[in-house]
Amino acid sequence: MGAINFVSAFLVFQVVVLFSNGDLQGYPTVVFDDSPGLGRQFEGIGAISGGGATSKLLVNYEKKIRDEILDYLFKPNFGASLQIFKVEIGGDVQSTDGTEASHMHNSWEENYHRGYEWWLMQEAKMRNPNIKLYALPWGFPGWIGQGKRDPYAKPEITADYIVRWINAAKTVYNLTIDYVGIWNERHYDITYIKTLRKMLDARGFSKTLIIAADEKWEIASDIDKDLDLASSIHAIGCHYPGTQSTDDAQKTGKSLWASEDYSTFNNEVGGGCWARILNQNYVNGLMTSTISWNLIGSYYPNLPFYRDGLMTAVQPWSGNYNVTTPIWMTAHTTQFAPVGWRYLSHGQGVGKLPKGGSYVSLTDEAKNQLTIVIETMTHNHSKCIRPGLPAYDVSPQSIIINLRGSFALVPQLYVWYSKLGFNGVPNQMFQQMKPLTFKNGQAKLTLGLDEIYTLTTMTTGLKGSYPTPPSVQPYPLPYSDDFEALQISQEPLNLSPQVGSFEIVKSKNASHNLVCRQTVLHPPVKWCPIRLSFPIAVIGDYSWKDIEVTADFEIPSVNGTNGIFVAARVDQGGCNVFAAHGIYFFVFAHDGQFLVSNDLARTKVLTQGYVRYDPGWHNISLSVAGSQAIGSFDGVQYFTIKLPDKPVNGWAALGTDSFGLADFDNLSIKSAQASKANQDLKQSPQALYFQSEKHNNI
């Protein structure tokens, strides 16, 4: 088990090139025959943008480079050539790596220009008009749940909310949503599913099919007992099934999907994981669609699940991106098997290889075309992040491929080959080899370890490429953003919301014009297990230590938040952002109090006092260098304090003390010199009468 050495790899490579049709005796035969009938219909391989904010940084890339990235993902016969594109219906909730904006923050308004999923779906459709679009909510704005974590209390309201989004996709962007889900990895509600189906039909979306329930297989038993529910659902969608489906799920007769899978670091092991499950989800579990979380790892490093995408793009300022092994593992199927083809039957074109590994085969309706995909991924080189992988063995082997039935007279199959490199051996990705020729329907193929082959009658395969991307560069510092280059309703380019929703609005103050507003008024129907109460958006480089963060802000008198903050050395994001440490400088509008804390939750107060606060625009500045911090408000220093030992680095951030409106402008981040932190404090008299310094070891 494991990788073979470089010499062995080269010898296997030579054997592959030569393909022998000579002595075929003594080798196990693998039959490909449509005569006994066909298996299930193939419904496509896809990937997810969202769950959440996983494509955040992609939007920021220069168009030329961004188009290259999108071609690798969506362009047919170029790279991954994805067949399904699944997106989050934003719900103003943290849903793994950030929040995505709802189209209805409040019940009284609709806005279909928020977020970037509309744009991304358009880009996918422009490259591949046949790509299927799939939408799923991870959470919902608070007015849906009416203060509870329950979007099903009034199913008609929730269904209306979802169908409005689907309708806008069509009427605003000319996008047809092919599939819609219920609630990502949370409990489903039978009444809601039926209500959604009826509302889709009534509003002209009868062809938008429901996938349920984006969790496990449990809904199968309800489908079996409820004909109305069964007729409402197209497919059972399971997450991280480990290539297995249940007997109950198979007995429903419904399509079975791995509607979220993979979620693995996209190095060679990640490529092995993806290659293995793309085959074995059907071999073991009859799953006809497998969808990767996520599409592209395009969110700040040190957020959860870094690089768990088919490729990586985290440097819009430099233009650097990485085309990683899962892109080419995907291409082995998608470039040669269109949606609508059918698998051959188990034992007649689908199964396990004699010495480990698996194979699947697919054919078109007329049975004129044939594609075979073979993988030999070893156990330790194909572990996915979840679930655990039982032990198994794979050995080098030679097999006889025997074509029968409609394929008996096929003279040759075109060959595409990849081998994952380990122990210093380079990857060989998606290489076109010499055709494999058949005599009397038979040919010999020699297989090594951690390899994937596509044998096909299709001539359309292509390994697309662009020039090497620009090299990695540090995050630009100093950094500033006055938001004037953005469009109203657009999310700020580099601020990554972790709680709340931030978007561009027009200020009533002409001197500020376009500003960044935190827009969420009430706690949403959350996806994370813990309630997140402090809207926050992070920005920058996690390795930053000594920085100064400055911003203008205004808290509106109507629906305004209680207070705002700027921060440095923020050390956590995602669902755990509630526990983030760092240095947070809060100012509260109702009484002019300020507070500095070592954590977002304000359980570790470092100092506090009062500032001169009046309605209108203000400026807040936090400078952190070495073991000291200085805070200023409207140009006057209010504190200098010694800092706790941790954290020593992290993102910059801004946010609010509670849900409610707050406007920010003229964000500036620059290096802070330690000498500046050691300057004598020039305090305002207003700060003197109530200021303390303490370190709470909570």
C-alpha positions as CSV (number, residue, x, y, z in Angstrom):
1,M,0.0,0.0,0.0
2,G,1.2,3.6,-0.5
3,A,3.2,5.2,-3.3
4,I,5.7,3.3,-5.5
5,N,9.1,4.8,-6.0
6,F,10.1,6.9,-9.0
7,V,11.7,4.1,-10.9
8,S,8.6,1.9,-10.5
9,A,6.4,4.8,-11.5
10,F,8.4,5.3,-14.7
11,L,8.2,1.6,-15.6
12,V,4.4,1.6,-15.1
13,F,4.2,4.7,-17.2
14,Q,6.1,2.9,-20.0
15,V,3.8,-0.1,-19.8
16,V,0.8,2.2,-20.0
17,V,2.2,3.8,-23.2
18,L,2.9,0.5,-24.9
19,F,-0.4,-1.3,-24.0
20,S,-0.1,-4.9,-24.9
21,N,-2.6,-6.9,-26.9
22,G,-0.4,-9.9,-27.0
23,D,-0.8,-12.6,-24.4
24,L,-4.1,-12.1,-22.7
25,Q,-4.1,-15.3,-20.7
26,G,-4.0,-15.4,-17.0
27,Y,-5.3,-11.9,-16.3
28,P,-8.6,-11.1,-14.7
29,T,-11.3,-9.9,-17.1
30,V,-13.4,-6.8,-16.5
31,V,-16.5,-6.9,-18.7
32,F,-18.3,-3.8,-20.1
33,D,-21.6,-5.0,-21.6
34,D,-25.0,-3.2,-22.0
35,S,-26.9,-6.3,-23.0
36,P,-28.2,-7.1,-19.5
37,G,-29.6,-3.6,-19.3
38,L,-28.3,-0.3,-17.9
39,G,-28.1,1.3,-14.5
40,R,-29.2,4.7,-13.2
41,Q,-29.0,7.9,-15.1
42,F,-26.0,10.1,-14.4
43,E,-27.0,13.6,-13.1
44,G,-23.7,15.3,-12.9
45,I,-20.7,16.4,-10.9
46,G,-20.8,19.8,-9.3
47,A,-19.5,22.2,-6.7
48,I,-20.8,24.7,-4.1
49,S,-20.2,28.4,-3.7
50,G,-21.4,29.3,-0.3
51,G,-21.9,27.8,3.0
52,G,-20.5,30.3,3.5
53,A,-18.7,33.1,1.7
54,T,-16.3,30.6,0.1
55,S,-16.0,32.6,-3.1
56,K,-15.5,35.9,-1.3
57,L,-12.1,36.9,-2.6
58,L,-12.7,35.6,-6.2
59,V,-14.8,38.7,-7.0
60,N,-11.8,41.0,-6.2
61,Y,-9.5,39.6,-8.9
62,E,-8.6,41.5,-11.9
63,K,-11.0,40.5,-14.7
64,K,-8.4,38.8,-16.9
65,I,-7.2,36.6,-14.2
66,R,-10.6,36.0,-12.8
67,D,-11.8,34.8,-16.2
68,E,-8.9,32.3,-16.2
69,I,-10.0,30.9,-12.9
70,L,-13.7,30.7,-14.0
71,D,-12.6,28.9,-17.2
72,Y,-10.8,26.2,-15.1
73,L,-14.0,25.7,-13.2
74,F,-16.8,26.0,-15.7
75,K,-15.6,26.0,-19.3
76,P,-16.5,22.8,-21.1
77,N,-13.6,20.6,-22.1
78,F,-11.0,22.9,-20.5
79,G,-10.7,22.1,-16.8
80,A,-13.2,20.8,-14.2
81,S,-16.0,21.3,-16.7
82,L,-18.5,21.3,-13.9
83,Q,-22.1,20.1,-14.7
84,I,-23.9,21.4,-11.5
85,F,-23.3,24.7,-9.7
86,K,-24.8,24.9,-6.3
87,V,-25.0,28.3,-4.5
88,E,-26.1,29.5,-1.1
89,I,-29.3,31.5,-0.8
90,G,-27.8,34.1,1.5
91,G,-29.6,34.4,4.8
92,D,-27.4,37.0,6.7
93,V,-25.9,34.2,8.8
94,Q,-22.5,32.9,9.4
95,S,-22.4,29.6,7.5
96,T,-18.7,28.5,7.8
97,D,-16.3,31.1,6.4
98,G,-18.5,34.1,6.5
99,T,-22.0,35.5,5.9
100,E,-23.8,35.9,2.6
101,A,-26.4,38.7,2.3
102,S,-30.1,37.9,2.2
103,H,-32.3,39.3,-0.6
104,M,-34.7,40.3,2.1
105,H,-33.0,41.6,5.2
106,N,-36.5,42.6,6.4
107,S,-40.0,41.6,5.4
108,W,-40.7,45.0,3.9
109,E,-37.9,45.1,1.3
110,E,-36.4,43.1,-1.5
111,N,-33.0,43.6,-3.2
112,Y,-31.6,41.3,-5.8
113,H,-28.3,43.1,-6.3
114,R,-26.7,41.9,-3.0
115,G,-23.9,39.4,-2.9
116,Y,-21.9,37.7,-5.6
117,E,-23.7,34.5,-6.3
118,W,-25.9,36.1,-9.0
119,W,-22.8,37.2,-10.8
120,L,-21.1,33.8,-10.3
121,M,-24.1,31.9,-11.7
122,Q,-24.1,34.2,-14.7
123,E,-20.4,33.5,-15.3
124,A,-21.0,29.8,-15.1
125,K,-24.0,29.9,-17.5
126,M,-22.1,32.1,-19.9
127,R,-19.4,29.4,-20.1
128,N,-21.7,26.4,-20.1
129,P,-25.3,27.1,-20.9
130,N,-26.1,23.5,-20.0
131,I,-24.9,23.7,-16.4
132,K,-27.5,22.9,-13.8
133,L,-28.1,25.5,-11.0
134,Y,-29.0,24.4,-7.5
135,A,-29.8,26.7,-4.6
136,L,-29.9,26.0,-0.9
137,P,-30.3,28.2,2.2
138,W,-28.0,27.8,5.2
139,G,-30.0,30.2,7.3
140,F,-32.7,32.8,7.2
141,P,-33.1,36.4,8.2
142,G,-34.6,36.9,11.7
143,W,-38.1,37.9,10.5
144,I,-38.6,34.5,9.0
145,G,-38.2,32.8,12.4
146,Q,-39.8,35.6,14.3
147,G,-37.3,35.4,17.1
148,K,-36.9,31.6,17.1
149,R,-34.5,29.2,15.4
150,D,-37.4,27.8,13.3
151,P,-38.0,28.7,9.7
152,Y,-41.0,26.4,9.5
153,A,-43.4,28.0,12.0
154,K,-45.2,29.7,9.0
155,P,-44.2,27.5,6.0
156,E,-46.0,29.8,3.5
157,I,-43.8,32.7,4.5
158,T,-40.6,30.7,4.2
159,A,-41.7,29.2,0.9
160,D,-42.6,32.6,-0.4
161,Y,-39.2,33.9,0.6
162,I,-37.4,31.1,-1.3
163,V,-39.6,31.3,-4.4
164,R,-39.1,35.1,-4.6
165,W,-35.4,34.4,-4.9
166,I,-35.9,31.8,-7.6
167,N,-38.2,34.2,-9.5
168,A,-35.6,37.0,-9.3
169,A,-33.0,34.6,-10.7
170,K,-35.2,34.3,-13.8
171,T,-36.7,37.8,-14.1
172,V,-33.6,39.8,-13.1
173,Y,-30.8,37.6,-14.4
174,N,-32.4,35.2,-16.8
175,L,-31.2,32.2,-14.7
176,T,-33.2,29.1,-14.4
177,I,-32.8,27.4,-11.0
178,D,-33.0,23.7,-11.7
179,Y,-32.9,22.4,-8.1
180,V,-33.6,23.8,-4.7
181,G,-33.0,22.4,-1.2
182,I,-34.6,22.8,2.2
183,W,-32.2,23.9,4.9
184,N,-28.5,22.9,4.9
185,E,-27.7,20.2,7.4
186,R,-30.6,21.1,9.7
187,H,-33.9,19.4,10.4
188,Y,-36.5,19.2,7.6
189,D,-40.2,19.8,7.8
190,I,-42.6,17.7,5.7
191,T,-45.3,20.4,5.7
192,Y,-42.8,22.9,4.5
193,I,-41.5,20.7,1.7
194,K,-45.0,20.1,0.4
195,T,-45.8,23.8,0.7
196,L,-42.7,24.7,-1.3
197,R,-43.5,22.2,-4.0
198,K,-47.1,23.6,-4.4
199,M,-45.9,27.2,-4.4
200,L,-43.2,26.5,-7.0
201,D,-45.8,24.9,-9.2
202,A,-48.3,27.7,-8.7
203,R,-45.8,30.4,-9.7
204,G,-44.6,28.7,-12.8
205,F,-41.5,26.8,-11.5
206,S,-42.8,23.2,-11.9
207,K,-39.5,22.3,-13.5
208,T,-37.5,23.4,-10.4
209,L,-37.0,20.1,-8.6
210,I,-36.6,19.7,-4.8
211,I,-33.5,17.9,-3.3
212,A,-34.1,16.9,0.3
213,A,-32.9,17.1,2.8
214,D,-29.2,18.0,2.5
215,E,-28.2,16.1,5.7
216,K,-28.4,12.3,5.9
217,W,-30.7,9.5,4.5
218,E,-33.4,9.7,7.2
219,I,-36.0,11.3,5.0
220,A,-36.2,8.1,3.1
221,S,-38.5,6.5,5.7
222,D,-40.9,9.5,5.5
223,I,-40.9,9.3,1.7
224,D,-41.9,5.7,1.9
225,K,-44.8,6.5,4.1
226,D,-46.1,9.7,2.4
227,L,-47.0,9.6,-1.3
228,D,-47.5,13.4,-1.4
229,L,-44.0,13.9,0.1
230,A,-42.6,11.4,-2.4
231,S,-44.1,13.3,-5.3
232,S,-42.7,16.6,-4.0
233,I,-39.1,15.4,-4.1
234,H,-36.8,14.6,-7.0
235,A,-33.8,13.3,-5.2
236,I,-32.6,12.5,-1.7
237,G,-29.5,14.6,-1.0
238,C,-27.0,13.3,1.6
239,H,-23.9,15.0,2.9
240,Y,-20.6,13.1,3.3
241,P,-22.1,9.6,2.8
242,G,-18.8,7.8,2.8
243,T,-19.8,6.3,-0.6
244,Q,-22.7,4.4,1.1
245,S,-26.5,4.8,0.9
246,T,-29.1,3.0,2.9
247,D,-31.4,0.2,1.8
248,D,-34.4,2.5,2.6
249,A,-33.0,5.2,0.4
250,Q,-32.5,2.9,-2.5
251,K,-35.9,1.4,-2.1
252,T,-37.6,4.8,-2.6
253,G,-36.7,4.7,-6.3
254,K,-35.6,8.3,-5.9
255,S,-32.3,9.6,-7.4
256,L,-29.6,9.5,-4.7
257,W,-27.2,12.4,-4.5
258,A,-24.1,13.2,-2.5
259,S,-25.3,16.7,-2.4
260,E,-22.3,17.8,-0.4
261,D,-19.1,15.9,-0.3
262,Y,-15.3,16.2,-0.4
263,S,-14.4,19.2,1.9
264,T,-10.8,18.1,2.0
265,F,-7.5,20.0,1.7
266,N,-6.8,20.2,-2.0
267,N,-3.3,18.7,-2.1
268,E,-2.6,15.2,-3.6
269,V,-4.5,13.4,-0.8
270,G,-7.4,15.7,-1.5
271,G,-7.2,14.8,-5.2
272,G,-7.2,11.1,-4.2
273,C,-10.2,11.5,-2.0
274,W,-12.1,13.2,-4.8
275,A,-11.2,10.7,-7.5
276,R,-12.2,7.8,-5.2
277,I,-15.6,9.1,-4.2
278,L,-16.5,10.3,-7.7
279,N,-16.4,6.6,-8.7
280,Q,-17.4,4.8,-5.5
281,N,-20.4,7.0,-4.7
282,Y,-22.0,5.1,-7.5
283,V,-20.2,1.8,-7.2
284,N,-21.1,1.5,-3.5
285,G,-24.1,3.8,-3.0
286,L,-25.8,4.3,-6.4
287,M,-25.4,8.1,-6.1
288,T,-25.8,9.7,-9.5
289,S,-24.5,13.1,-8.5
290,T,-21.6,14.2,-6.3
291,I,-21.1,17.9,-5.4
292,S,-18.0,19.3,-3.8
293,W,-17.9,21.7,-0.9
294,N,-16.5,23.9,-2.1
295,L,-16.1,25.3,-5.5
296,I,-13.0,27.3,-4.8
297,G,-11.1,28.1,-1.6
298,S,-11.3,31.8,-2.0
299,Y,-11.4,33.1,1.6
300,Y,-8.8,34.3,3.9
301,P,-6.2,31.8,5.2
302,N,-6.9,30.9,8.8
303,L,-10.6,30.9,8.4
304,P,-12.1,27.4,8.8
305,F,-11.4,24.7,6.1
306,Y,-8.7,26.6,4.3
307,R,-8.0,25.2,0.8
308,D,-11.0,22.8,0.9
309,G,-12.0,23.7,-2.6
310,L,-11.4,22.2,-6.1
311,M,-8.8,24.9,-6.5
312,T,-7.5,27.9,-4.5
313,A,-7.6,31.7,-5.1
314,V,-6.8,33.8,-2.1
315,Q,-4.6,36.6,-3.5
316,P,-6.6,39.1,-5.5
317,W,-4.0,41.8,-4.8
318,S,-1.3,39.7,-6.5
319,G,-3.4,37.7,-9.0
320,N,-1.9,34.4,-7.7
321,Y,-4.1,31.3,-7.8
322,N,-3.5,27.5,-7.8
323,V,-5.0,24.9,-10.1
324,T,-4.9,21.8,-7.8
325,T,-5.4,18.1,-8.4
326,P,-9.2,17.9,-7.8
327,I,-9.7,20.0,-10.9
328,W,-8.2,17.2,-13.1
329,M,-9.8,14.4,-11.1
330,T,-13.1,16.0,-12.0
331,A,-12.2,16.4,-15.6
332,H,-11.7,12.6,-15.9
333,T,-15.5,12.2,-15.7
334,T,-17.1,15.6,-16.7
335,Q,-15.2,16.0,-20.0
336,F,-16.4,12.6,-21.3
337,A,-19.8,11.9,-19.7
338,P,-22.6,14.4,-20.2
339,V,-25.5,14.6,-17.8
340,G,-28.2,12.3,-19.0
341,W,-26.0,9.4,-19.9
342,R,-26.6,6.1,-18.1
343,Y,-24.3,4.0,-16.0
344,L,-23.8,0.4,-17.1
345,S,-25.0,-2.3,-14.7
346,H,-23.0,-3.5,-11.7
347,G,-20.8,-6.4,-12.8
348,Q,-21.2,-5.3,-16.4
349,G,-19.3,-2.0,-16.3
350,V,-19.5,-0.9,-12.7
351,G,-17.6,-2.5,-9.8
352,K,-14.4,-3.1,-7.8
353,L,-11.1,-4.1,-9.4
354,P,-9.7,-7.5,-8.4
355,K,-6.7,-6.0,-6.5
356,G,-8.4,-2.8,-5.3
357,G,-9.7,0.3,-6.9
358,S,-13.0,0.8,-8.8
359,Y,-14.4,1.4,-12.2
360,V,-17.6,2.9,-13.7
361,S,-18.8,3.2,-17.2
362,L,-21.4,5.3,-18.9
363,T,-23.1,5.4,-22.3
364,D,-25.4,7.7,-24.2
365,E,-29.0,7.0,-25.1
366,A,-28.1,5.6,-28.5
367,K,-25.3,3.5,-27.0
368,N,-22.9,4.9,-29.6
369,Q,-20.5,6.3,-27.0
370,L,-18.7,4.7,-24.1
371,T,-16.7,6.2,-21.3
372,I,-14.9,4.2,-18.6
373,V,-13.3,5.7,-15.5
374,I,-10.9,3.6,-13.5
375,E,-9.3,4.7,-10.2
376,T,-6.7,2.9,-8.0
377,M,-6.4,5.3,-5.0
378,T,-4.6,3.8,-2.0
379,H,-6.1,4.2,1.4
380,N,-3.7,6.7,3.0
381,H,-3.5,8.8,-0.2
382,S,-7.3,9.2,-0.6
383,K,-8.6,10.0,2.9
384,C,-11.4,12.6,2.9
385,I,-12.0,14.9,5.9
386,R,-15.1,12.9,6.8
387,P,-16.3,10.2,7.4
388,G,-13.6,7.8,8.5
389,L,-12.2,5.5,5.8
390,P,-12.2,1.7,6.6
391,A,-8.9,-0.1,5.8
392,Y,-8.5,-1.6,2.4
393,D,-5.6,-2.6,0.1
394,V,-4.7,-1.7,-3.5
395,S,-1.9,-3.4,-5.5
396,P,-0.5,-2.9,-9.0
397,Q,-2.4,-5.1,-11.4
398,S,-3.1,-5.9,-15.0
399,I,-6.6,-6.5,-16.3
400,I,-8.3,-7.5,-19.5
401,I,-10.9,-5.0,-20.6
402,N,-13.6,-6.9,-22.5
403,L,-16.1,-4.9,-24.5
404,R,-19.4,-6.7,-25.3
405,G,-22.9,-5.9,-26.5
406,S,-23.2,-2.5,-28.3
407,F,-19.4,-1.9,-27.8
408,A,-18.1,-5.3,-29.0
409,L,-16.8,-3.8,-32.3
410,V,-15.2,-0.6,-30.8
411,P,-11.7,-0.6,-32.3
412,Q,-10.0,1.7,-29.8
413,L,-10.6,3.9,-26.8
414,Y,-8.9,7.2,-26.3
415,V,-6.9,7.3,-23.0
416,W,-6.5,10.1,-20.5
417,Y,-4.3,9.4,-17.5
418,S,-3.4,11.0,-14.2
419,K,-1.1,9.8,-11.4
420,L,-0.8,11.5,-8.0
421,G,2.7,12.1,-7.0
422,F,4.0,11.4,-3.4
423,N,7.4,11.2,-1.8
424,G,8.9,13.7,-4.2
425,V,7.5,12.2,-7.3
426,P,5.7,14.9,-9.4
427,N,2.1,14.7,-10.3
428,Q,1.1,13.6,-13.8
429,M,-2.2,15.3,-14.4
430,F,-4.7,14.6,-17.2
431,Q,-2.3,13.5,-19.9
432,Q,-3.6,12.2,-23.2
433,M,-1.9,8.8,-24.0
434,K,-1.9,6.6,-27.0
435,P,-5.3,5.0,-27.8
436,L,-5.9,1.6,-26.3
437,T,-6.6,-0.8,-29.2
438,F,-8.9,-3.8,-29.0
439,K,-8.8,-7.1,-30.7
440,N,-11.9,-9.3,-30.6
441,G,-13.2,-6.8,-28.0
442,Q,-10.3,-7.3,-25.6
443,A,-7.3,-5.2,-24.5
444,K,-4.9,-5.4,-21.6
445,L,-4.3,-2.5,-19.3
446,T,-1.7,-2.3,-16.5
447,L,-2.6,-0.2,-13.5
448,G,-0.3,1.2,-10.9
449,L,-1.2,2.9,-7.6
450,D,-2.9,6.3,-7.1
451,E,-3.9,6.5,-10.8
452,I,-7.0,7.4,-12.7
453,Y,-7.8,6.5,-16.3
454,T,-10.5,7.6,-18.6
455,L,-11.0,5.3,-21.6
456,T,-13.5,6.8,-24.0
457,T,-14.9,7.0,-27.5
458,M,-15.2,10.7,-27.0
459,T,-12.7,13.0,-28.8
460,T,-13.6,16.2,-27.0
461,G,-11.1,16.1,-24.1
462,L,-8.7,18.9,-23.6
463,K,-6.3,20.0,-20.8
464,G,-6.8,23.7,-20.8
465,S,-4.0,26.0,-19.6
466,Y,-3.0,29.6,-19.1
467,P,0.3,31.2,-18.4
468,T,1.7,30.7,-14.9
469,P,-0.2,33.1,-12.5
470,P,1.6,36.0,-10.8
471,S,3.7,35.1,-7.8
472,V,2.4,35.4,-4.2
473,Q,2.7,38.9,-2.7
474,P,2.1,40.2,0.9
475,Y,-1.3,41.8,1.6
476,P,-0.9,45.5,0.6
477,L,-0.1,47.8,3.5
478,P,-0.9,50.6,3.9
479,Y,-4.5,49.8,2.9
480,S,-7.4,52.2,2.5
481,D,-10.9,52.1,1.1
482,D,-13.4,55.0,0.8
483,F,-15.9,52.6,-1.0
484,E,-16.5,55.2,-3.7
485,A,-15.5,52.7,-6.5
486,L,-18.3,50.3,-5.6
487,Q,-21.9,50.0,-6.5
488,I,-24.8,50.5,-4.2
489,S,-25.8,47.2,-2.5
490,Q,-22.4,45.7,-3.3
491,E,-20.5,44.0,-0.5
492,P,-17.1,45.7,0.2
493,L,-14.4,43.8,-1.7
494,N,-12.0,42.9,1.0
495,L,-14.0,43.1,4.2
496,S,-15.1,39.5,5.0
497,P,-18.3,39.6,7.1
498,Q,-18.3,36.9,9.8
499,V,-21.5,38.1,11.6
500,G,-24.0,40.5,10.1
501,S,-24.2,41.8,6.6
502,F,-22.2,44.7,5.2
503,E,-23.1,46.5,2.0
504,I,-22.7,49.8,0.2
505,V,-25.3,52.5,0.7
506,K,-25.5,56.2,-0.1
507,S,-25.0,58.5,2.9
508,K,-27.2,61.5,3.6
509,N,-23.9,63.3,4.3
510,A,-22.6,64.5,0.9
511,S,-19.0,64.5,2.2
512,H,-19.1,60.8,2.7
513,N,-21.3,59.8,-0.3
514,L,-20.9,56.0,-0.5
515,V,-20.4,54.2,2.8
516,C,-20.3,50.6,4.1
517,R,-23.4,49.8,6.3
518,Q,-24.0,46.9,8.7
519,T,-27.6,46.2,7.7
520,V,-29.0,43.4,9.9
521,L,-31.4,44.6,12.5
522,H,-32.3,41.3,14.4
523,P,-30.6,38.0,15.0
524,P,-31.1,35.7,12.1
525,V,-32.3,32.1,12.1
526,K,-28.8,30.8,12.7
527,W,-26.9,27.9,11.1
528,C,-24.0,27.8,13.6
529,P,-24.8,26.0,16.8
530,I,-23.9,29.1,18.9
531,R,-25.8,32.4,18.7
532,L,-23.5,35.1,17.3
533,S,-24.4,38.6,18.6
534,F,-21.6,40.9,17.5
535,P,-21.6,41.8,13.7
536,I,-18.0,41.8,12.6
537,A,-16.1,41.9,9.3
538,V,-12.4,40.9,9.2
539,I,-9.8,42.0,6.7
540,G,-6.1,41.6,5.9
541,D,-3.3,39.3,6.8
542,Y,-3.6,37.0,9.8
543,S,0.1,37.4,10.4
544,W,-0.3,41.2,11.1
545,K,1.1,42.2,14.5
546,D,1.7,45.9,14.7
547,I,-1.0,47.9,12.8
548,E,-3.2,51.0,13.1
549,V,-6.8,50.7,12.2
550,T,-8.8,53.8,11.5
551,A,-12.3,54.5,10.3
552,D,-15.0,57.1,10.2
553,F,-18.4,56.0,11.4
554,E,-22.0,57.2,12.1
555,I,-24.7,55.4,14.0
556,P,-28.1,56.3,12.5
557,S,-30.8,57.6,14.9
558,V,-33.4,55.1,13.5
559,N,-32.6,51.4,13.9
560,G,-29.1,52.2,14.9
561,T,-26.8,49.8,16.8
562,N,-25.7,50.6,20.3
563,G,-22.1,50.9,19.4
564,I,-19.3,50.2,17.0
565,F,-15.7,48.9,17.2
566,V,-12.4,48.6,15.3
567,A,-10.0,45.8,16.1
568,A,-6.6,44.4,15.6
569,R,-5.0,40.9,16.1
570,V,-8.4,39.2,15.7
571,D,-7.6,35.5,15.9
572,Q,-10.8,33.6,14.9
573,G,-13.5,33.6,12.4
574,G,-16.3,31.3,11.3
575,C,-18.8,29.8,13.7
576,N,-16.2,30.3,16.5
577,V,-15.9,34.0,16.0
578,F,-17.8,34.6,19.2
579,A,-14.7,33.4,21.0
580,A,-12.3,35.5,19.0
581,H,-9.5,37.2,21.0
582,G,-7.7,40.3,19.9
583,I,-7.8,44.0,20.8
584,Y,-11.2,45.6,20.4
585,F,-11.9,49.3,20.8
586,F,-15.7,49.9,21.3
587,V,-17.5,53.2,21.5
588,F,-21.2,53.4,22.5
589,A,-23.6,56.0,21.2
590,H,-26.1,56.1,24.0
591,D,-23.7,57.4,26.7
592,G,-20.4,58.0,25.0
593,Q,-18.7,55.2,26.9
594,F,-15.7,53.5,25.4
595,L,-14.3,50.1,26.3
596,V,-11.2,48.1,25.2
597,S,-11.4,44.4,25.5
598,N,-9.2,41.4,24.8
599,D,-12.1,39.4,23.3
600,L,-15.1,40.1,21.1
601,A,-17.5,39.0,23.8
602,R,-16.1,41.7,26.1
603,T,-15.4,39.3,29.0
604,K,-11.8,40.5,29.3
605,V,-12.0,44.3,29.7
606,L,-8.6,46.0,29.5
607,T,-9.8,49.6,30.1
608,Q,-12.8,51.8,29.8
609,G,-13.9,55.5,30.0
610,Y,-15.9,58.1,28.2
611,V,-15.5,60.1,25.0
612,R,-17.2,63.3,23.8
613,Y,-20.0,61.8,21.7
614,D,-22.6,63.7,19.7
615,P,-24.8,62.5,16.8
616,G,-23.2,62.5,13.4
617,W,-19.9,61.3,11.9
618,H,-16.9,60.4,14.1
619,N,-13.4,59.0,13.7
620,I,-12.0,56.1,15.6
621,S,-8.4,54.8,15.6
622,L,-6.7,51.9,17.3
623,S,-2.9,51.5,17.1
624,V,-1.4,48.2,18.4
625,A,2.4,47.8,18.5
626,G,4.4,45.4,20.5
627,S,2.8,45.1,23.9
628,Q,1.0,48.4,23.9
629,A,-2.1,50.0,22.3
630,I,-3.3,53.5,21.8
631,G,-6.8,54.5,21.1
632,S,-8.1,57.8,19.7
633,F,-11.5,59.3,19.1
634,D,-12.0,62.3,16.8
635,G,-8.3,62.9,16.9
636,V,-7.9,62.9,20.6
637,Q,-6.0,60.0,22.4
638,Y,-8.1,58.4,25.1
639,F,-5.9,55.5,26.3
640,T,-2.6,53.8,26.2
641,I,-2.5,50.4,27.8
642,K,-0.2,47.4,28.1
643,L,-1.6,44.4,26.3
644,P,-2.0,40.8,27.4
645,D,0.5,38.3,26.0
646,K,-2.0,36.8,23.5
647,P,-2.9,37.0,20.7
648,V,0.3,38.4,19.0
649,N,-1.2,38.6,15.5
650,G,-4.4,38.4,13.6
651,W,-6.7,40.3,11.2
652,A,-8.0,43.8,11.4
653,A,-11.7,44.2,11.8
654,L,-14.6,46.5,12.3
655,G,-18.1,45.9,13.5
656,T,-20.9,46.7,15.9
657,D,-21.8,45.9,19.5
658,S,-25.2,44.6,18.5
659,F,-27.5,44.1,15.5
660,G,-28.6,47.4,14.1
661,L,-27.5,49.9,11.5
662,A,-24.0,51.5,11.5
663,D,-22.2,53.2,8.6
664,F,-18.4,53.1,8.1
665,D,-16.2,55.1,5.7
666,N,-12.6,55.8,5.0
667,L,-11.2,52.6,6.4
668,S,-7.4,52.8,6.8
669,I,-4.9,50.2,7.9
670,K,-1.2,50.9,8.2
671,S,1.8,49.7,10.0
672,A,2.2,50.9,13.6
673,Q,5.7,51.4,14.9
674,A,6.5,50.3,18.4
675,S,7.9,53.7,19.1
676,K,4.5,55.3,18.4
677,A,3.0,53.1,21.1
678,N,5.6,54.3,23.6
679,Q,4.8,58.0,23.1
680,D,3.5,59.9,26.0
681,L,-0.2,59.8,26.2
682,K,-2.0,63.1,25.5
683,Q,-5.3,62.4,27.2
684,S,-8.5,64.3,26.8
685,P,-9.9,65.6,30.1
686,Q,-13.1,63.8,29.3
687,A,-11.2,60.5,29.6
688,L,-9.7,61.1,33.0
689,Y,-12.6,60.8,35.3
690,F,-13.5,57.3,34.4
691,Q,-10.7,55.1,33.2
692,S,-9.4,51.8,34.5
693,E,-7.0,49.2,33.3
694,K,-7.4,45.6,34.2
695,H,-6.8,42.1,32.8
696,N,-9.5,39.6,33.5
697,N,-8.2,36.1,33.4
698,I,-11.5,34.6,32.4
